[in-house]
Amino acid sequence: MKKYIMALDAGTTSNRCIIFDKRGRIVSLAQKEFSQIFPHPGWVEHDATEIWSIQLGVCIEALAKINGQASDIAASGASANNFLMQFQADMIQTEVQRPKTLETTALGAAYLAGLGVGFWESLDEIKDNWSIDKLFEPQIIKEERDKKYRNWKRAVKRSFDWAKDLED
């Protein structure tokens, strides 16, 4: 039985994962800042791979705080990119379902508004509109996943001073 909803927030300076229970209460929260790179005055750059790594890390951390598993999550943010979806399935070691409608945040707001004004009579009516576009299943074993995650964290840590080195 799915117990939680996971919200992912990629902000300007950090990534956050918030896990809600069925009553809408926050049961877990994890957040971590990512590097701000200032190559020139007035410019800021970010490393997309670091942001992705930190987002995955805060998801794992938030789940660990509640002794949860990825299979406990009923819904979460996702991407239309097949590589990233497969990577997510491999790293969380559970299947990831991609819906046919990718703009689920906007669609969710529309469904709630429609439900509120009586356009839809029930959540079941809304559920009937949902369908899977593609299912991604883990293709690596947990030990390989753990090794990849450890090595990824090492690589990200080692890259922190690269921008500074280029200025010298």
Secondary structure, DSSP 8 states (H G I E B T S, - for coil): ---EEEEEEE-SSEEEEEEE-TTS-EEEEEEEE---B-SSTT--B--HHHHHHHHHHHHHHHHHHTT--GGGEEE----S-HHHHHHHHHHHTS-EEEES---HHHHHHHHHHHHHTTSSS-HHHHHTT--EEEEE---S-HHHHHHHHHHHHHHHHHHTTHHHHHH-
